[in-house]
């Protein structure tokens, strides 16, 4: 991954060191792998931007993640991604605050990602939670596909204080909603490159502050099955840079 990122124009990578759901793909960061990963990152000249993923479920044991977060910090990661998967809003606010405090001990920012198919489903809910928790290292992660599919608008982005946003994940898609039955598959394997689809990406980007870190998240197993990892990464890098070059942000 580090070599591929260096060869295709990226400054850093994100690594899923914890599964997003039971049995899902993840690449375990352990004391045994830490030294190897650090060496490969150093040799490639590529950093680690974020690690993921911790679903904040009703039974999550936040303190149990302390050893993993310590390793992530040693690896050089800057941020941790989490989701909101608890219908008890007060408890979710509390757990988010606890994980922000824990991550803060290791110098990590926590980015909260909303998705229409999870309990915390839209930007308004994410902003309310982050604001209520009131942690300086607690931010909102804006995946533009999830944002669009949850009914988000550029006006909503413009009205949200810029300091609440931690990161933006770029991709594209067809304008037509695939429906609840297919929305997870679209997110996990059916995205399009930035500028390849029909989402109003520039409207969204122009409503955001210029200095928000940008990345690409474009799994394309269904939309471009013939691409290997190198071609996908290279095309995604070039497409993202073309879209970002066309921005004319208002703030």
Buried (B, 14 or more C-beta within 10 A) or exposed (E): BBEBBBBBEBEBBBBBBBBBEEEEEBEEBEEEBBEEBBEEBEEBEBBBBBBBBBBBBEEBEBEEBEEBBBBBBBBBBBBBBBBBBBEEBEEBBBBBBBBBBBBBEBEBBBBBBBBBEBBBBBBBBBBBBBEBBEBEBBBBBBBBBBBBBBEBBBEBBBEBEBEBBBBBBBBBBBEEBBEEEEBBEBBEEBBBBBBBBEBBBBEBBBBBEEEBBBBBBBBBEEBBEEBEEEEBBBBBBBBBBEBBEEBEBEE
